[in-house]
Amino acid sequence: MNNHKLLIGLFAATLLSGTVHASDKSSQVMTIEDLFRIAETNSVQLRPSFSAEEEAKREITVAKSGRLPDIEAKLSLSYIGDGFITKRNFSDYQKAPIPHLGNGLGINVTQPIYTGGAISSSIQLAELKSTAARYATELNRDNIRFQLTGFYLDIYKFHNLKRVVENNIAQAEKVLAEMKARYEQGTALQNDITRYELLVSNLDLQLVKIDNTLDILNHNLVVTAGLPETTTIIPDTTILTRSIPVSGEEWWQTQALENAPSLKLAQSGVNINRKAEELVKSDRLPKIGLQAAWTIDGPILVEVPPIDRNLSYWYVGLGISYNISSLYKSNKSLAKSRAATKTAMENLDATRENVSLDVRADYIRYLEAYEELKTQDKSVELAEKNYQTISTRYSADMALITDMLDAANSKLDAEQQLVNAKINIIYYFTNHNPILISYPCKSRR
């Protein structure tokens, strides 16, 4: 038991100094920004987003290929059977020998000149989809950063809670040793010793639970970041000393509305649907293309009897086509596209509202965390004074063991709440802006 506590003490001292022994190669002190950089390249959860981005970029190349000419070449060899001729009433049947070997060779080139905006709209639509894929990656990246930030801050919190519990165990064992000495002198009861041993036992159990929680959080953190599972992350102990912006809620709202990936993605949805409307409208316009072709066929079957020779010809010209059915078919497609655009715009409004509500809630909690920190600072100070007073009175036989237990529990609770309050300030600020942990602004304090 003593060896175990010695190891715990050494580990806590290492955490407070912000260094790791070189022999513990699996433990690393990392800032949250370090984890963000590692996750950018190693996170399994980000890979599908990167692949989707690459796929969207390829789609732009495919759309641009619509500007290139269409070139069609054909080659055919065939066996032609003999024909026959008759009168119009199918009488006077006569066999018509035909050369049996048929061949054909042709090349046709069509260069689009005007497509009613279909090609340019397709390219722009592909570019918008590529932009949306990038915003989707940013949203996924931010979600992963939120997870990493949460795990990281929780690990920091529980490391500090562990230190608090260890300090309380050390103090409790010191009081317990004093009780045993007084018991031998006949000035303390065995029941007092038992009750305080129960306190130490509960603290030991709490320490085990904290270690288990740290193990779970560390595993979640390294797996999400794409690090080896044997890695132990030790948070940067300077995280609580970093400067955080003084700006009010308006700044929070502005930053969120300008930078939130969810809003950018929703806006991309509106742009994509509007461009899809233009693409549908292009079906109602004529298509113009420059055409050139060359062909050679044989035998010449349009003559009677057929001529066993090849006929070759070529031409260049301007081709105009118009899909008349689009006049009554495209209306339904256009109505569908307009409905999709309306849905996308409503989704944008809903997303903007949700972001605004979330930011306001986090800003209020952010201010609340500062007030909580002030309160908990004072609570720890009062709890420490109370503990020292009760401890002195107990040593002078002027207080009961229950008073000591209450004072010890109050002190432990106040110290734990102080740790939580410090972490909550960072948590609520980074909940929508995890990259702003190192934002270069003045501190509120």
ZIUR-V311872 format. One record per backbone hydrogen bond with DSSP energy under -1.0 kcal/mol. CO is the residue of the C=O (numbers start at 1). NH is the residue of the N-H. E is the energy in kcal/mol with one decimal. If there is no record, write none. Layout:
co:CO nh:NH e:E
co:CO nh:NH e:E
This chain:
co:1 nh:5 e:-2.2
co:2 nh:6 e:-2.0
co:3 nh:7 e:-2.2
co:4 nh:8 e:-2.0
co:5 nh:9 e:-2.3
co:6 nh:10 e:-2.3
co:7 nh:11 e:-2.2
co:8 nh:12 e:-2.5
co:9 nh:13 e:-2.3
co:10 nh:14 e:-2.0
co:11 nh:15 e:-2.2
co:12 nh:16 e:-2.3
co:13 nh:17 e:-1.8
co:14 nh:19 e:-1.4
co:21 nh:24 e:-1.4
co:23 nh:25 e:-1.5
co:24 nh:27 e:-1.2
co:26 nh:232 e:-3.6
co:28 nh:234 e:-3.0
co:31 nh:35 e:-1.6
co:32 nh:36 e:-1.9
co:33 nh:37 e:-2.2
co:34 nh:38 e:-2.2
co:35 nh:39 e:-2.8
co:36 nh:40 e:-1.7
co:38 nh:42 e:-2.5
co:39 nh:43 e:-1.8
co:46 nh:50 e:-2.0
co:47 nh:51 e:-2.4
co:48 nh:52 e:-2.2
co:49 nh:53 e:-2.1
co:50 nh:54 e:-2.2
co:51 nh:55 e:-2.4
co:52 nh:56 e:-2.2
co:53 nh:57 e:-2.1
co:54 nh:58 e:-2.0
co:55 nh:59 e:-1.6
co:56 nh:60 e:-1.1
co:57 nh:61 e:-1.4
co:58 nh:62 e:-2.1
co:59 nh:63 e:-2.3
co:60 nh:64 e:-2.4
co:61 nh:65 e:-1.3
co:63 nh:66 e:-1.6
co:64 nh:67 e:-1.9
co:65 nh:68 e:-1.2
co:70 nh:110 e:-2.6
co:72 nh:108 e:-3.1
co:74 nh:106 e:-2.4
co:76 nh:104 e:-2.3
co:78 nh:102 e:-3.3
co:83 nh:96 e:-3.3
co:85 nh:94 e:-2.2
co:87 nh:90 e:-2.1
co:91 nh:87 e:-3.1
co:94 nh:85 e:-2.8
co:96 nh:83 e:-2.5
co:100 nh:80 e:-3.3
co:102 nh:78 e:-2.8
co:103 nh:298 e:-2.1
co:104 nh:76 e:-2.7
co:105 nh:296 e:-3.1
co:106 nh:74 e:-2.7
co:107 nh:294 e:-2.6
co:108 nh:72 e:-3.1
co:109 nh:292 e:-2.4
co:110 nh:70 e:-3.1
co:111 nh:290 e:-2.8
co:114 nh:288 e:-3.6
co:117 nh:121 e:-2.4
co:118 nh:122 e:-2.0
co:119 nh:123 e:-2.3
co:120 nh:124 e:-2.5
co:121 nh:125 e:-2.6
co:122 nh:126 e:-2.2
co:123 nh:127 e:-2.3
co:124 nh:128 e:-2.4
co:125 nh:129 e:-2.3
co:126 nh:130 e:-2.0
co:127 nh:131 e:-2.3
co:128 nh:132 e:-2.6
co:129 nh:133 e:-2.3
co:130 nh:134 e:-1.9
co:131 nh:135 e:-2.4
co:132 nh:136 e:-2.5
co:133 nh:137 e:-1.8
co:134 nh:138 e:-2.2
co:135 nh:139 e:-2.6
co:136 nh:140 e:-2.4
co:137 nh:141 e:-3.0
co:138 nh:142 e:-2.8
co:139 nh:143 e:-2.3
co:140 nh:144 e:-2.3
co:141 nh:145 e:-2.4
co:142 nh:146 e:-2.8
co:143 nh:147 e:-2.1
co:144 nh:148 e:-2.9
co:145 nh:149 e:-3.0
co:146 nh:150 e:-2.5
co:147 nh:151 e:-2.8
co:148 nh:152 e:-3.0
co:149 nh:153 e:-2.9
co:150 nh:154 e:-2.2
co:151 nh:155 e:-2.5
co:152 nh:156 e:-2.3
co:153 nh:157 e:-2.7
co:154 nh:158 e:-2.8
co:155 nh:159 e:-2.3
co:156 nh:160 e:-2.0
co:157 nh:161 e:-2.5
co:158 nh:162 e:-2.3
co:159 nh:163 e:-1.9
co:160 nh:164 e:-2.3
co:161 nh:165 e:-2.8
co:162 nh:166 e:-2.6
co:163 nh:167 e:-2.4
co:164 nh:168 e:-2.1
co:165 nh:169 e:-2.4
co:166 nh:170 e:-2.4
co:167 nh:171 e:-2.2
co:168 nh:172 e:-2.7
co:169 nh:173 e:-2.8
co:170 nh:174 e:-1.7
co:171 nh:175 e:-2.4
co:172 nh:176 e:-2.7
co:173 nh:177 e:-2.4
co:174 nh:178 e:-1.9
co:175 nh:179 e:-2.4
co:176 nh:180 e:-2.3
co:177 nh:181 e:-1.9
co:178 nh:182 e:-2.3
co:179 nh:183 e:-2.5
co:180 nh:184 e:-2.0
co:181 nh:185 e:-1.1
co:182 nh:187 e:-3.0
co:183 nh:186 e:-1.0
co:189 nh:193 e:-1.4
co:190 nh:194 e:-2.5
co:191 nh:195 e:-2.3
co:192 nh:196 e:-2.0
co:193 nh:197 e:-2.5
co:194 nh:198 e:-1.9
co:195 nh:199 e:-1.5
co:196 nh:200 e:-2.3
co:197 nh:201 e:-2.4
co:198 nh:202 e:-2.4
co:199 nh:203 e:-2.2
co:200 nh:204 e:-2.4
co:201 nh:205 e:-2.2
co:202 nh:206 e:-2.4
co:203 nh:207 e:-2.1
co:204 nh:208 e:-1.9
co:205 nh:209 e:-2.3
co:206 nh:210 e:-2.1
co:207 nh:211 e:-2.3
co:208 nh:212 e:-2.3
co:209 nh:213 e:-2.5
co:210 nh:214 e:-2.7
co:211 nh:215 e:-2.0
co:212 nh:216 e:-2.2
co:213 nh:217 e:-2.8
co:214 nh:218 e:-2.7
co:215 nh:219 e:-2.1
co:216 nh:220 e:-2.4
co:217 nh:221 e:-2.4
co:218 nh:222 e:-2.7
co:219 nh:223 e:-2.1
co:220 nh:224 e:-2.1
co:221 nh:225 e:-2.2
co:222 nh:227 e:-2.9
co:228 nh:231 e:-2.0
co:232 nh:28 e:-2.9
co:234 nh:30 e:-1.6
co:236 nh:239 e:-1.5
co:238 nh:241 e:-1.6
co:248 nh:252 e:-1.5
co:249 nh:253 e:-3.0
co:250 nh:254 e:-2.6
co:251 nh:255 e:-2.7
co:252 nh:256 e:-2.3
co:253 nh:257 e:-2.7
co:254 nh:258 e:-2.0
co:255 nh:259 e:-2.1
co:256 nh:260 e:-2.5
co:260 nh:264 e:-1.9
co:261 nh:265 e:-2.7
co:262 nh:266 e:-2.0
co:263 nh:267 e:-2.6
co:264 nh:268 e:-2.0
co:265 nh:269 e:-1.7
co:266 nh:270 e:-1.4
co:267 nh:271 e:-2.3
co:268 nh:272 e:-2.7
co:269 nh:273 e:-1.9
co:270 nh:274 e:-2.2
co:271 nh:275 e:-2.1
co:272 nh:276 e:-2.0
co:273 nh:277 e:-1.6
co:274 nh:278 e:-1.6
co:275 nh:279 e:-1.9
co:276 nh:280 e:-2.0
co:277 nh:281 e:-2.3
co:278 nh:282 e:-1.6
co:280 nh:283 e:-1.4
co:281 nh:284 e:-1.7
co:282 nh:285 e:-1.3
co:287 nh:321 e:-2.7
co:288 nh:113 e:-2.9
co:288 nh:114 e:-2.3
co:289 nh:319 e:-3.6
co:290 nh:111 e:-3.3
co:291 nh:317 e:-2.6
co:292 nh:109 e:-3.7
co:293 nh:315 e:-2.4
co:294 nh:107 e:-3.3
co:295 nh:313 e:-2.3
co:296 nh:105 e:-2.5
co:297 nh:311 e:-3.6
co:298 nh:103 e:-2.7
co:300 nh:307 e:-2.1
co:307 nh:300 e:-2.7
co:307 nh:309 e:-2.2
co:311 nh:297 e:-2.4
co:313 nh:295 e:-2.6
co:315 nh:293 e:-2.7
co:317 nh:291 e:-3.2
co:319 nh:289 e:-2.6
co:321 nh:287 e:-3.0
co:322 nh:324 e:-1.2
co:323 nh:326 e:-1.5
co:324 nh:327 e:-1.9
co:325 nh:328 e:-1.1
co:325 nh:329 e:-2.0
co:326 nh:330 e:-1.6
co:329 nh:333 e:-1.0
co:330 nh:334 e:-3.0
co:331 nh:335 e:-2.4
co:332 nh:336 e:-2.0
co:333 nh:337 e:-2.3
co:334 nh:338 e:-2.5
co:335 nh:339 e:-2.1
co:336 nh:340 e:-2.2
co:337 nh:341 e:-2.3
co:338 nh:342 e:-2.3
co:339 nh:343 e:-2.2
co:340 nh:344 e:-2.3
co:341 nh:345 e:-2.4
co:342 nh:346 e:-2.3
co:343 nh:347 e:-2.3
co:344 nh:348 e:-2.0
co:345 nh:349 e:-2.2
co:346 nh:350 e:-2.4
co:347 nh:351 e:-2.5
co:348 nh:352 e:-2.7
co:349 nh:353 e:-2.2
co:350 nh:354 e:-2.5
co:351 nh:355 e:-2.5
co:352 nh:356 e:-2.2
co:353 nh:357 e:-2.5
co:354 nh:358 e:-2.6
co:355 nh:359 e:-2.7
co:356 nh:360 e:-2.3
co:357 nh:361 e:-2.3
co:358 nh:362 e:-2.5
co:359 nh:363 e:-2.6
co:360 nh:364 e:-2.4
co:361 nh:365 e:-2.3
co:362 nh:366 e:-2.3
co:363 nh:367 e:-2.3
co:364 nh:368 e:-2.4
co:365 nh:369 e:-2.3
co:366 nh:370 e:-1.3
co:367 nh:371 e:-2.0
co:368 nh:372 e:-2.8
co:369 nh:373 e:-2.2
co:370 nh:374 e:-2.1
co:371 nh:375 e:-2.3
co:372 nh:376 e:-3.1
co:373 nh:377 e:-2.4
co:374 nh:378 e:-1.8
co:375 nh:379 e:-2.4
co:376 nh:380 e:-2.8
co:377 nh:381 e:-1.9
co:378 nh:382 e:-2.6
co:379 nh:383 e:-3.1
co:380 nh:384 e:-2.5
co:381 nh:385 e:-2.1
co:382 nh:386 e:-2.8
co:383 nh:387 e:-2.5
co:384 nh:388 e:-2.6
co:385 nh:389 e:-2.5
co:386 nh:390 e:-2.8
co:387 nh:391 e:-2.7
co:388 nh:392 e:-2.2
co:389 nh:393 e:-2.6
co:390 nh:394 e:-2.8
co:391 nh:395 e:-2.2
co:392 nh:396 e:-1.3
co:393 nh:398 e:-3.9
co:394 nh:397 e:-1.8
co:400 nh:404 e:-1.5
co:401 nh:405 e:-2.6
co:402 nh:406 e:-2.5
co:403 nh:407 e:-2.4
co:404 nh:408 e:-2.6
co:405 nh:409 e:-2.6
co:406 nh:410 e:-2.5
co:407 nh:411 e:-2.3
co:408 nh:412 e:-2.4
co:409 nh:413 e:-2.6
co:410 nh:414 e:-2.5
co:411 nh:415 e:-2.2
co:412 nh:416 e:-2.2
co:413 nh:417 e:-2.4
co:414 nh:418 e:-1.8
co:415 nh:419 e:-1.7
co:416 nh:420 e:-2.1
co:417 nh:421 e:-2.3
co:418 nh:422 e:-2.0
co:419 nh:423 e:-2.0
co:420 nh:424 e:-2.5
co:421 nh:425 e:-1.3
co:423 nh:427 e:-2.6
co:424 nh:428 e:-2.6
co:425 nh:429 e:-1.4
co:426 nh:430 e:-2.6
co:433 nh:436 e:-1.7
co:434 nh:437 e:-1.1
co:436 nh:439 e:-2.0
co:439 nh:441 e:-2.1
